[in-house]
C-alpha cells in the first residue's frame, strides 16, 4: 500500500467513524488536497477497492463500504447476547 493510499483509507475510516456514513470522492479530494482532485482521488479509491480494502455499492452517491459485516446495523443487545453465548461455550 502506498503512503497516499494509506492516507486516503485513514481519512475514510475516520470520516466514517465521525459521521456514520462514507465520504464522497469530492469530500476525500477536498480533505486531502489531492493533485488533479477528483480524478486522482478516484484512481486511489479504485486501487483500494481492487486490493480489497473497500467495496463499491452500485447506485449510491456514497457508494463505498468496508468489507465484512456491518455491525453498526446489529442491535447492541444482540451483539452482547452473542458475546455472552460465546464466552459460556469457550470460557
N, C-alpha and C positions, 0 to 999 in steps of 0.2 A: 504494500500500500504506500502510495506516495505521501509526502507531507501535506500536500494540498487536499488529497482525498481524505486523510485523517482529520484535517481541519474542517472539512465540509461535513463529514459524518459526525464529528463532535458537535458542530453547530446544530445539525438536525436533531441529534439526541437531546441537547439542552433546550432547544425550541420546543420539542415535543413534551419534555418534562414540565416546562413552564406554562405552556398554553394548551396542553392536552389535544393538540392537533399538529399535523405535519406542516412545515413551511412550503410555500410555493417556490418555484425556481427563481422568480424575481426577488422574493424575500431573502433567499440564500445569497444570490448575487449581490444584492444591496448590502447585506450584513457583512459579507466577506470582501467587498470591494474587488470583485473578480475582474481581471482584464477581459475586455470584449464582453463583459457582463453575462447576459443570459445564455448565449451560445456556448461559451466556455463552461459555465456552470452546468448546463445541460449535459455536456460531454463528461464532466466529472461525475455527475449523478448517474449517468448511464453506465459508467465504468463500475460504480459502486453496486448498481443493480446486477451487472454482468458477473461480478465477483461474489454475489450472494449476500452482500451486507444490507441491501434494501430490496424491496419488491415494488412493482408498479401495479396500481389498480386501475384498469381502463375505465374511462368515462367519468372521472372525477377531477376537479381542479387541483385539489390537494391529493394527488394520486400516489404518494409514496407511503410505504408501510414497512415495518420491521418484520423480518421473517420470524416464524414461530407463533405461538398462541398469543392472542391479545387479552392479557389478564385484566386490563382496565375494564373490560366488559363483564367480567365474572364478579358476582356479588361477594363482598368481603366475607360474609358468613359462610358461603360455600367454600371459599378458599381455606378458611380456618377449620372447617369441618374435615376437609380432605387432609390437611396437615395433621390434625389430631388423629385421624384414622391411620395415617402412615406411621406416626410415632408409636402408636399402640402395637402395630404389626411388627415394626422393626426395632422398637426400643425394648 
